[in-house]
Amino acid sequence: MEENLESVNAENSQNQSTEESQLVEVLQRLAQAETLIMHQKDEVLRVQAEMQNLRRRTELDVEKAHKFGQEKLSSELLGVMDNLERAIQVSTDKENESVKVLLQGVELTLKSFVDCFRKFSIEQIDPLGEPFDPQQHQAMVMQENPNAEPGTVTAVMQKGYALHGRVIRPAMVVVAKAPAGSIDERV
């Protein structure tokens, strides 16, 4: 009987040892599965964030394409606008009836262009009297001018234009500089 008890105890001990090793193995698998789940959750979150960023970038690209898609055409039309303005400025015989009618036609065409530009958010940059801004102006000449603050635009050689706030052609300007020999020579 004692032998039976010992054999039962030994068997129980073996069973218990086997169950403990199986339990340890199951716990290890569970820990590995939880680690894998954490990595996969992290990966899913990263992919979702990446997709959201991609969606935002795509929306911005589409918005910019709509906004600035007409930039090349707008730039080409600026020359036509300049020529119409020059035609009005140089017309000398404004009392002649045939010139007067032609001049009115050019002025109406120019007005149509101005209205079209306004409709498509093309703004004129005419910085006369403003401080020189290299982001919007291109200095063609610097002239001494005792009547103007140094760094101020004193003449506009060619107007600039911006499309939705982005400069498509800088204004070509004359910038005042301090008279020679004065202390304040800047720009």
JONOR-V214228 format. One record per backbone hydrogen bond with DSSP energy under -1.0 kcal/mol. NH is the residue of the N-H (numbers start at 1). CO is the residue of the C=O. E is the energy in kcal/mol with one decimal. If there is no record, write none. Layout:
NH|CO|E / NH|CO|E
This chain:
5|1|-2.5 / 6|2|-2.6 / 7|3|-2.7 / 8|4|-2.7 / 9|5|-3.0 / 10|6|-2.9 / 11|7|-2.4 / 12|8|-3.1 / 13|9|-2.7 / 14|10|-2.4 / 15|11|-3.0 / 16|12|-3.0 / 17|13|-2.4 / 18|14|-2.7 / 19|15|-3.0 / 20|16|-2.5 / 21|17|-2.3 / 22|18|-2.5 / 23|19|-2.7 / 24|20|-2.7 / 25|21|-2.2 / 26|22|-2.6 / 27|23|-2.6 / 28|24|-2.3 / 29|25|-2.4 / 30|26|-2.6 / 31|27|-2.3 / 32|28|-2.4 / 33|29|-2.9 / 34|30|-2.6 / 35|31|-2.3 / 36|32|-2.6 / 37|33|-2.5 / 38|34|-2.4 / 39|35|-2.3 / 40|36|-2.5 / 41|37|-2.8 / 42|38|-2.3 / 43|39|-2.4 / 44|40|-2.6 / 45|41|-2.6 / 46|42|-2.3 / 47|43|-2.5 / 48|44|-2.6 / 49|45|-2.4 / 50|46|-2.6 / 51|47|-2.5 / 52|48|-2.3 / 53|49|-2.5 / 54|50|-2.6 / 55|51|-2.6 / 56|52|-2.4 / 57|53|-2.9 / 58|54|-2.6 / 59|55|-2.5 / 60|56|-2.5 / 61|57|-2.6 / 62|58|-2.6 / 63|59|-2.5 / 64|60|-2.9 / 65|61|-2.5 / 66|62|-2.3 / 67|63|-2.6 / 68|64|-3.6 / 69|65|-1.1 / 71|68|-1.7 / 74|70|-2.8 / 75|71|-2.5 / 76|72|-1.8 / 77|73|-2.0 / 78|74|-1.1 / 81|77|-2.3 / 82|78|-2.6 / 83|79|-2.3 / 84|80|-2.3 / 85|81|-2.3 / 86|82|-2.5 / 87|83|-2.4 / 88|84|-1.8 / 89|85|-2.2 / 90|86|-2.6 / 94|92|-1.4 / 100|96|-2.7 / 101|97|-2.3 / 102|98|-1.9 / 103|99|-3.0 / 104|100|-2.3 / 105|101|-2.0 / 106|102|-2.1 / 107|103|-2.5 / 108|104|-2.4 / 109|105|-2.2 / 110|106|-2.6 / 111|107|-2.4 / 112|108|-2.2 / 113|109|-2.1 / 114|110|-2.6 / 115|111|-2.5 / 116|112|-2.4 / 117|113|-2.9 / 118|114|-2.4 / 119|115|-2.3 / 120|116|-1.6 / 121|118|-1.5 / 122|117|-3.1 / 123|162|-2.9 / 125|160|-3.9 / 129|153|-2.6 / 130|127|-2.6 / 132|151|-3.3 / 136|133|-1.7 / 137|133|-2.8 / 138|171|-3.6 / 140|173|-3.2 / 141|173|-1.1 / 143|175|-2.3 / 145|177|-1.7 / 148|145|-1.2 / 151|176|-3.1 / 152|149|-1.6 / 153|130|-3.0 / 154|174|-2.6 / 155|174|-1.2 / 157|172|-2.6 / 158|172|-1.6 / 160|125|-2.6 / 161|169|-2.4 / 162|123|-2.5 / 163|166|-3.2 / 164|121|-2.7 / 166|163|-2.1 / 168|161|-2.4 / 169|161|-1.9 / 171|136|-2.3 / 172|158|-2.2 / 173|138|-2.5 / 174|155|-2.8 / 175|141|-2.9 / 176|152|-3.0 / 177|143|-2.7 / 182|179|-2.1 / 185|183|-1.3
